[in-house]
Amino acid sequence: MALILDYYRLAVPMNSVYGPLSWRMRLFSVADMEIPYVIRYFFEELQKGSGWRRAVVRYFSDIGESRPEEFVEIFEEMVKRSKNLIICGEDIVDVSMKYGRDGGVVIAEMKGAGLISPTVGCGGFGRAKAPLYEINRFFALLLKLS
């Protein structure tokens, strides 16, 4: 069960190698796993009969973002632009600018929500010019199923 939680990023290990934020660099331990905020919101919304989109809107509303519904659209576009659920930071900045938002702020808030995580490797991008981010598998799956 713990492996399923980790694979879909429903819960991620808290301890990491050398302290990086990347999900892939975290040490797997069933005893010390955390549930990303957006996953918590999703299960609360599921109990109310709402879906993942409402969870994203509510999370970004709760952290004080204006026009929180745009984060659903930003996330959808990020998934479309990704390759194997890896997206380049430059693409996130481009999507953010489309909505009149600061790319660095969007990246930080998406990381805080648990929708993306910094990652290592090329992810099919060859030599990327910007940092790469892994998209939360569970939310990408929910998007495809909706």
Solvent accessible surface area in square Angstrom, and as a share of the most:
residue,aa,sasa,rsa
1,M,170,0.76
2,A,18,0.14
3,L,128,0.64
4,I,95,0.48
5,L,54,0.27
6,D,30,0.16
7,Y,114,0.43
8,Y,69,0.26
9,R,17,0.06
10,L,23,0.11
11,A,6,0.05
12,V,4,0.02
13,P,3,0.02
14,M,109,0.49
15,N,73,0.37
16,S,28,0.18
17,V,46,0.27
18,Y,210,0.80
19,G,60,0.58
20,P,46,0.29
21,L,104,0.52
22,S,5,0.03
23,W,19,0.07
24,R,115,0.42
25,M,59,0.26
26,R,45,0.16
27,L,95,0.47
28,F,92,0.38
29,S,35,0.23
30,V,102,0.58
31,A,94,0.73
32,D,60,0.31
33,M,39,0.17
34,E,61,0.27
35,I,83,0.42
36,P,13,0.08
37,Y,114,0.43
38,V,0,0.00
39,I,2,0.01
40,R,107,0.39
41,Y,33,0.13
42,F,12,0.05
43,F,90,0.37
44,E,75,0.34
45,E,3,0.01
46,L,92,0.46
47,Q,161,0.72
48,K,138,0.59
49,G,70,0.67
50,S,36,0.23
51,G,36,0.34
52,W,11,0.04
53,R,95,0.35
54,R,108,0.39
55,A,0,0.00
56,V,0,0.00
57,V,28,0.16
58,R,44,0.16
59,Y,17,0.06
60,F,0,0.00
61,S,53,0.34
62,D,88,0.46
63,I,75,0.38
64,G,66,0.63
65,E,32,0.14
66,S,68,0.44
67,R,111,0.41
68,P,21,0.13
69,E,88,0.39
70,E,28,0.13
71,F,1,0.00
72,V,12,0.07
73,E,79,0.35
74,I,0,0.00
75,F,0,0.00
76,E,34,0.15
77,E,30,0.13
78,M,0,0.00
79,V,14,0.08
80,K,164,0.69
81,R,88,0.32
82,S,20,0.13
83,K,105,0.45
84,N,133,0.68
85,L,39,0.20
86,I,4,0.02
87,I,0,0.00
88,C,9,0.06
89,G,4,0.04
90,E,80,0.36
91,D,34,0.17
92,I,0,0.00
93,V,53,0.30
94,D,74,0.38
95,V,0,0.00
96,S,0,0.00
97,M,129,0.58
98,K,136,0.57
99,Y,40,0.15
100,G,69,0.66
101,R,28,0.10
102,D,90,0.47
103,G,6,0.06
104,G,48,0.46
105,V,72,0.41
106,V,1,0.01
107,I,22,0.11
108,A,58,0.45
109,E,36,0.16
110,M,0,0.00
111,K,65,0.28
112,G,41,0.39
113,A,0,0.00
114,G,5,0.05
115,L,0,0.00
116,I,2,0.01
117,S,3,0.02
118,P,34,0.22
119,T,17,0.10
120,V,87,0.50
121,G,57,0.54
122,C,72,0.43
123,G,25,0.24
124,G,52,0.50
125,F,43,0.18
126,G,49,0.47
127,R,232,0.85
128,A,40,0.31
129,K,181,0.77
130,A,22,0.17
131,P,87,0.55
132,L,12,0.06
133,Y,17,0.06
134,E,3,0.01
135,I,0,0.00
136,N,0,0.00
137,R,58,0.21
138,F,30,0.12
139,F,0,0.00
140,A,2,0.02
141,L,69,0.34
142,L,31,0.15
143,L,27,0.13
144,K,145,0.62
145,L,132,0.66
146,S,85,0.55
